[in-house]
Amino acid sequence: MTPGRKEQICRLLKGIEAGDAESVSVVDEEKYIQHNPQTYEGSEGLAELFSRLSETNPTVNIVRVFEDEDFVFAHTEYDFDTRNIGFEIFRFEGDKAVEHWDNIQSRLGPNPSGHSMVDGATEISDLEKTEINRQFVQAFVEDVLIRGNGEKLYDYIKWNGFTEHNPRFSDDVDGPITVVSSSVSGEEQDISYQRCHRVLAEGNFVLSVCEGALQGSPASLFDLYRLEHGWIVEHWDTMETIPPLEEWRNDNGKFRGLA
């Protein structure tokens, strides 16, 4: 019996530890599209990457993994001499992965409330609410993060029961309000959400994939939300600056294929 898609992706990601080229067999090398601009195209590129990374004696911790139709997405922690937090997205056709996106950030923290970038709830529930939760987060991203309507934050986030894992902020929702409100006040802002490319969901967990800027440089902004009783109650994220086009090792685009 062919392993499930989540199991295959977990094996693929854990294969980084030993440089296991066999774990890459889940990838269809003839169709595979790599959207990490710093990785070469094709499964041979992945095998070479795994071999190089294994020389640093890495560890890979798969904290959370989800499935949304043909997409599997995972929340991961890597230690390649330095510790990094990542989100990985794979698109499947049948039992083969044919497309990949990711977003990696150095691990920072704990934040002012004592939370790390990966701790917190992991159990998937409320599968029957997947679409409702997806639409709720989509509305939040468009209304608050992109349009900068900070005053509406409390329409979406449970202010007296919210857990924040961003290393800069505490569980006090006023911090993010200041950040998103600056987008419409004309103030200089270091985080800007400009376009949402995809919202993936399984039950009570929803991942938004956005394009924006960090301190004026193009960036990818991945945010994972946990919902409970119709409210956002927990949040994790990674922010990564997109390298200049001349440094890309493939031409597939950071977000292409997600819309």
DRENDO-1510 file (C-alpha; in Angstrom, 1 decimal, always signed):
<recs>
REC; n; res; u; v; w
REC; 1; MET; +0.0; +0.0; +0.0 .
REC; 2; THR; +1.3; +3.4; -0.9 .
REC; 3; PRO; +1.9; +5.6; +2.2 .
REC; 4; GLY; -0.4; +8.6; +2.6 .
REC; 5; ARG; +0.7; +12.0; +1.3 .
REC; 6; LYS; +1.4; +13.4; +4.8 .
REC; 7; GLU; +3.6; +10.3; +5.6 .
REC; 8; GLN; +5.5; +10.7; +2.3 .
REC; 9; ILE; +6.2; +14.4; +2.9 .
REC; 10; CYS; +7.4; +13.6; +6.5 .
REC; 11; ARG; +9.7; +11.0; +5.1 .
REC; 12; LEU; +11.0; +13.5; +2.5 .
REC; 13; LEU; +11.7; +16.2; +5.0 .
REC; 14; LYS; +13.3; +13.8; +7.6 .
REC; 15; GLY; +15.5; +12.6; +4.7 .
REC; 16; ILE; +17.5; +15.8; +5.0 .
REC; 17; GLU; +19.0; +14.5; +8.2 .
REC; 18; ALA; +20.8; +11.6; +6.5 .
REC; 19; GLY; +21.0; +13.0; +3.0 .
REC; 20; ASP; +18.6; +10.2; +2.0 .
REC; 21; ALA; +18.2; +10.5; -1.7 .
REC; 22; GLU; +15.6; +7.7; -1.7 .
REC; 23; SER; +13.2; +9.9; +0.2 .
REC; 24; VAL; +13.1; +12.2; -2.8 .
REC; 25; SER; +11.4; +9.4; -4.8 .
REC; 26; VAL; +8.0; +10.9; -3.8 .
REC; 27; VAL; +8.9; +13.7; -6.2 .
REC; 28; ASP; +8.0; +13.3; -9.9 .
REC; 29; GLU; +11.2; +14.5; -11.5 .
REC; 30; GLU; +9.6; +15.0; -14.9 .
REC; 31; LYS; +6.9; +17.3; -13.7 .
REC; 32; TYR; +8.5; +18.8; -10.5 .
REC; 33; ILE; +8.4; +22.6; -10.2 .
REC; 34; GLN; +10.6; +24.1; -7.5 .
REC; 35; HIS; +9.6; +27.6; -6.3 .
REC; 36; ASN; +12.4; +28.1; -3.8 .
REC; 37; PRO; +14.5; +30.6; -5.8 .
REC; 38; GLN; +17.7; +29.3; -4.1 .
REC; 39; THR; +17.2; +25.6; -5.1 .
REC; 40; TYR; +17.9; +24.1; -8.5 .
REC; 41; GLU; +15.0; +22.7; -10.5 .
REC; 42; GLY; +14.1; +19.0; -10.4 .
REC; 43; SER; +14.5; +16.1; -7.9 .
REC; 44; GLU; +18.2; +15.8; -8.7 .
REC; 45; GLY; +18.5; +19.3; -7.3 .
REC; 46; LEU; +16.7; +18.2; -4.1 .
REC; 47; ALA; +19.0; +15.2; -3.8 .
REC; 48; GLU; +22.0; +17.4; -4.2 .
REC; 49; LEU; +20.6; +19.8; -1.6 .
REC; 50; PHE; +19.9; +17.0; +0.9 .
REC; 51; SER; +23.4; +15.6; +0.4 .
REC; 52; ARG; +25.0; +19.0; +1.1 .
REC; 53; LEU; +22.8; +19.8; +4.1 .
REC; 54; SER; +23.5; +16.3; +5.6 .
REC; 55; GLU; +27.2; +17.3; +6.0 .
REC; 56; THR; +26.1; +19.8; +8.7 .
REC; 57; ASN; +24.5; +16.9; +10.8 .
REC; 58; PRO; +21.2; +18.6; +10.6 .
REC; 59; THR; +18.1; +17.8; +12.6 .
REC; 60; VAL; +14.5; +18.2; +11.3 .
REC; 61; ASN; +11.5; +18.5; +13.6 .
REC; 62; ILE; +8.2; +18.3; +11.8 .
REC; 63; VAL; +5.9; +20.1; +14.3 .
REC; 64; ARG; +2.6; +20.1; +12.3 .
REC; 65; VAL; +1.5; +18.7; +9.0 .
REC; 66; PHE; -1.8; +19.2; +7.2 .
REC; 67; GLU; -3.5; +18.2; +4.0 .
REC; 68; ASP; -5.8; +20.3; +1.8 .
REC; 69; GLU; -7.0; +18.4; -1.3 .
REC; 70; ASP; -3.9; +18.1; -3.5 .
REC; 71; PHE; -1.7; +20.2; -1.1 .
REC; 72; VAL; +0.3; +19.0; +1.9 .
REC; 73; PHE; +1.8; +21.7; +4.1 .
REC; 74; ALA; +4.0; +21.4; +7.1 .
REC; 75; HIS; +5.4; +23.6; +9.9 .
REC; 76; THR; +9.0; +22.6; +10.5 .
REC; 77; GLU; +12.1; +23.4; +12.6 .
REC; 78; TYR; +15.5; +22.8; +11.1 .
REC; 79; ASP; +19.0; +23.0; +12.7 .
REC; 80; PHE; +21.7; +23.4; +10.0 .
REC; 81; ASP; +24.3; +24.8; +12.4 .
REC; 82; THR; +21.8; +27.5; +12.9 .
REC; 83; ARG; +18.1; +26.9; +13.9 .
REC; 84; ASN; +15.4; +27.9; +11.3 .
REC; 85; ILE; +11.7; +27.7; +11.3 .
REC; 86; GLY; +9.9; +26.9; +8.0 .
REC; 87; PHE; +6.6; +26.3; +6.2 .
REC; 88; GLU; +6.7; +23.8; +3.4 .
REC; 89; ILE; +4.0; +23.4; +0.8 .
REC; 90; PHE; +3.8; +20.5; -1.7 .
REC; 91; ARG; +1.3; +20.0; -4.5 .
REC; 92; PHE; +0.5; +16.4; -5.5 .
REC; 93; GLU; -0.7; +14.7; -8.6 .
REC; 94; GLY; -1.8; +11.2; -7.6 .
REC; 95; ASP; +0.9; +9.9; -5.2 .
REC; 96; LYS; +3.7; +12.1; -6.5 .
REC; 97; ALA; +4.7; +15.6; -5.4 .
REC; 98; VAL; +5.0; +17.8; -8.5 .
REC; 99; GLU; +5.4; +21.3; -7.0 .
REC; 100; HIS; +7.0; +22.9; -3.9 .
REC; 101; TRP; +7.0; +26.3; -2.1 .
REC; 102; ASP; +8.5; +27.2; +1.2 .
REC; 103; ASN; +9.3; +30.0; +3.6 .
REC; 104; ILE; +12.2; +29.9; +6.0 .
REC; 105; GLN; +13.2; +32.2; +8.9 .
REC; 106; SER; +15.9; +32.1; +11.6 .
REC; 107; ARG; +14.5; +31.0; +14.9 .
REC; 108; LEU; +14.2; +33.9; +17.3 .
REC; 109; GLY; +12.6; +34.3; +20.7 .
REC; 110; PRO; +11.0; +33.4; +23.0 .
REC; 111; ASN; +8.7; +36.4; +22.6 .
REC; 112; PRO; +7.6; +38.7; +25.4 .
REC; 113; SER; +4.9; +36.3; +26.4 .
REC; 114; GLY; +7.4; +33.4; +26.6 .
REC; 115; HIS; +6.2; +31.5; +23.5 .
REC; 116; SER; +8.5; +30.0; +20.9 .
REC; 117; MET; +8.0; +30.1; +17.2 .
REC; 118; VAL; +6.8; +26.5; +17.2 .
REC; 119; ASP; +5.2; +25.5; +20.5 .
REC; 120; GLY; +1.5; +25.5; +21.1 .
REC; 121; ALA; -1.4; +23.4; +19.9 .
REC; 122; THR; -0.9; +20.7; +17.3 .
REC; 123; GLU; -4.1; +18.7; +17.3 .
REC; 124; ILE; -6.3; +19.0; +14.2 .
REC; 125; SER; -10.0; +19.2; +14.9 .
REC; 126; ASP; -13.3; +20.7; +13.4 .
REC; 127; LEU; -12.7; +19.2; +10.0 .
REC; 128; GLU; -16.3; +20.0; +9.1 .
REC; 129; LYS; -15.4; +23.7; +9.6 .
REC; 130; THR; -12.5; +23.7; +7.2 .
REC; 131; GLU; -14.2; +25.9; +4.6 .
REC; 132; ILE; -15.7; +28.3; +7.1 .
REC; 133; ASN; -12.3; +28.8; +8.8 .
REC; 134; ARG; -10.6; +29.3; +5.4 .
REC; 135; GLN; -13.1; +32.0; +4.4 .
REC; 136; PHE; -12.7; +33.7; +7.8 .
REC; 137; VAL; -8.9; +33.9; +7.6 .
REC; 138; GLN; -9.2; +35.0; +4.0 .
REC; 139; ALA; -11.4; +37.9; +5.1 .
REC; 140; PHE; -9.0; +38.7; +8.0 .
REC; 141; VAL; -6.0; +38.8; +5.7 .
REC; 142; GLU; -7.7; +41.0; +3.1 .
REC; 143; ASP; -9.5; +43.3; +5.6 .
REC; 144; VAL; -6.9; +43.8; +8.3 .
REC; 145; LEU; -3.4; +42.8; +7.0 .
REC; 146; ILE; -3.6; +44.1; +3.4 .
REC; 147; ARG; -6.0; +47.0; +3.7 .
REC; 148; GLY; -4.6; +48.0; +7.1 .
REC; 149; ASN; -7.9; +48.2; +9.0 .
REC; 150; GLY; -6.3; +47.6; +12.4 .
REC; 151; GLU; -9.4; +48.7; +14.2 .
REC; 152; LYS; -11.2; +45.6; +12.9 .
REC; 153; LEU; -8.6; +43.2; +14.4 .
REC; 154; TYR; -11.0; +42.5; +17.3 .
REC; 155; ASP; -13.6; +41.3; +14.8 .
REC; 156; TYR; -11.4; +38.3; +14.1 .
REC; 157; ILE; -9.1; +37.7; +17.0 .
REC; 158; LYS; -10.2; +36.6; +20.5 .
REC; 159; TRP; -8.5; +39.4; +22.4 .
REC; 160; ASN; -8.7; +37.7; +25.9 .
REC; 161; GLY; -7.7; +34.3; +24.7 .
REC; 162; PHE; -5.1; +34.8; +22.1 .
REC; 163; THR; -1.6; +33.2; +21.9 .
REC; 164; GLU; +1.0; +34.8; +19.7 .
REC; 165; HIS; +4.2; +33.0; +18.5 .
REC; 166; ASN; +5.8; +35.8; +16.5 .
REC; 167; PRO; +9.0; +36.5; +18.3 .
REC; 168; ARG; +8.5; +40.3; +18.3 .
REC; 169; PHE; +5.0; +40.4; +19.8 .
REC; 170; SER; +3.3; +39.4; +23.0 .
REC; 171; ASP; -0.2; +38.0; +23.4 .
REC; 172; ASP; -1.4; +41.6; +23.7 .
REC; 173; VAL; -3.1; +42.2; +20.4 .
REC; 174; ASP; -2.3; +46.0; +20.4 .
REC; 175; GLY; +1.2; +45.3; +19.0 .
REC; 176; PRO; +0.0; +43.9; +15.6 .
REC; 177; ILE; -2.7; +46.7; +15.5 .
REC; 178; THR; +0.2; +49.3; +15.4 .
REC; 179; VAL; +1.9; +47.4; +12.6 .
REC; 180; VAL; -1.0; +47.0; +10.3 .
REC; 181; SER; -2.4; +50.5; +11.0 .
REC; 182; SER; +0.8; +52.1; +9.8 .
REC; 183; SER; +0.0; +51.0; +6.3 .
REC; 184; VAL; -2.8; +53.5; +6.0 .
REC; 185; SER; -1.3; +56.3; +8.1 .
REC; 186; GLY; +1.7; +57.1; +5.9 .
REC; 187; GLU; +4.2; +56.1; +8.5 .
REC; 188; GLU; +7.3; +54.1; +7.6 .
REC; 189; GLN; +6.5; +50.4; +8.2 .
REC; 190; ASP; +8.8; +47.4; +8.4 .
REC; 191; ILE; +6.1; +44.9; +7.5 .
REC; 192; SER; +3.7; +45.3; +4.6 .
REC; 193; TYR; +1.2; +42.8; +3.3 .
REC; 194; GLN; +0.3; +43.5; -0.3 .
REC; 195; ARG; -1.2; +40.4; -1.9 .
REC; 196; CYS; -2.6; +37.0; -0.7 .
REC; 197; HIS; -1.8; +34.2; -3.1 .
REC; 198; ARG; -3.3; +31.2; -1.3 .
REC; 199; VAL; -5.2; +30.2; +1.8 .
REC; 200; LEU; -4.8; +26.5; +2.8 .
REC; 201; ALA; -6.7; +24.8; +5.5 .
REC; 202; GLU; -7.5; +21.6; +7.4 .
REC; 203; GLY; -10.0; +21.9; +10.2 .
REC; 204; ASN; -9.0; +24.4; +12.8 .
REC; 205; PHE; -5.7; +25.3; +11.2 .
REC; 206; VAL; -5.4; +27.8; +8.3 .
REC; 207; LEU; -2.2; +28.9; +6.4 .
REC; 208; SER; -2.1; +32.1; +4.4 .
REC; 209; VAL; +0.6; +32.7; +1.8 .
REC; 210; CYS; +1.2; +36.4; +1.2 .
REC; 211; GLU; +3.5; +38.7; -0.7 .
REC; 212; GLY; +4.7; +41.9; +0.8 .
REC; 213; ALA; +7.8; +43.7; +2.0 .
REC; 214; LEU; +10.1; +43.8; +5.0 .
REC; 215; GLN; +11.8; +47.1; +5.5 .
REC; 216; GLY; +11.1; +48.0; +1.9 .
REC; 217; SER; +12.5; +44.7; +0.4 .
REC; 218; PRO; +10.3; +42.2; -1.4 .
REC; 219; ALA; +9.2; +39.4; +1.0 .
REC; 220; SER; +7.1; +36.3; +1.5 .
REC; 221; LEU; +4.9; +36.2; +4.5 .
REC; 222; PHE; +3.5; +32.9; +5.7 .
REC; 223; ASP; +1.0; +32.9; +8.6 .
REC; 224; LEU; -0.6; +29.9; +10.3 .
REC; 225; TYR; -3.7; +30.5; +12.4 .
REC; 226; ARG; -5.6; +28.2; +14.8 .
REC; 227; LEU; -9.3; +28.9; +15.2 .
REC; 228; GLU; -11.7; +28.0; +17.9 .
REC; 229; HIS; -15.4; +28.8; +18.1 .
REC; 230; GLY; -15.2; +31.2; +15.2 .
REC; 231; TRP; -12.2; +33.2; +16.5 .
REC; 232; ILE; -8.5; +33.3; +15.7 .
REC; 233; VAL; -6.9; +32.1; +19.0 .
REC; 234; GLU; -3.3; +31.3; +18.0 .
REC; 235; HIS; -0.8; +32.5; +15.4 .
REC; 236; TRP; +2.6; +31.4; +14.1 .
REC; 237; ASP; +4.5; +32.9; +11.1 .
REC; 238; THR; +7.7; +33.1; +9.1 .
REC; 239; MET; +8.9; +36.1; +7.1 .
REC; 240; GLU; +11.6; +35.8; +4.4 .
REC; 241; THR; +13.2; +38.4; +2.1 .
REC; 242; ILE; +13.1; +37.3; -1.5 .
REC; 243; PRO; +16.5; +37.5; -3.1 .
REC; 244; PRO; +17.2; +39.6; -6.2 .
REC; 245; LEU; +16.2; +38.0; -9.5 .
REC; 246; GLU; +19.9; +37.7; -10.6 .
REC; 247; GLU; +20.5; +35.4; -7.6 .
REC; 248; TRP; +17.7; +32.9; -8.5 .
REC; 249; ARG; +18.6; +29.4; -9.4 .
REC; 250; ASN; +15.3; +28.7; -11.2 .
REC; 251; ASP; +12.8; +30.9; -13.0 .
REC; 252; ASN; +9.6; +29.5; -11.5 .
REC; 253; GLY; +8.7; +32.5; -9.3 .
REC; 254; LYS; +8.2; +32.5; -5.5 .
REC; 255; PHE; +4.4; +32.4; -5.7 .
REC; 256; ARG; +3.5; +31.3; -9.2 .
REC; 257; GLY; +1.0; +28.4; -9.3 .
REC; 258; LEU; -0.6; +29.3; -5.9 .
REC; 259; ALA; -3.3; +31.6; -7.1 .
</recs>
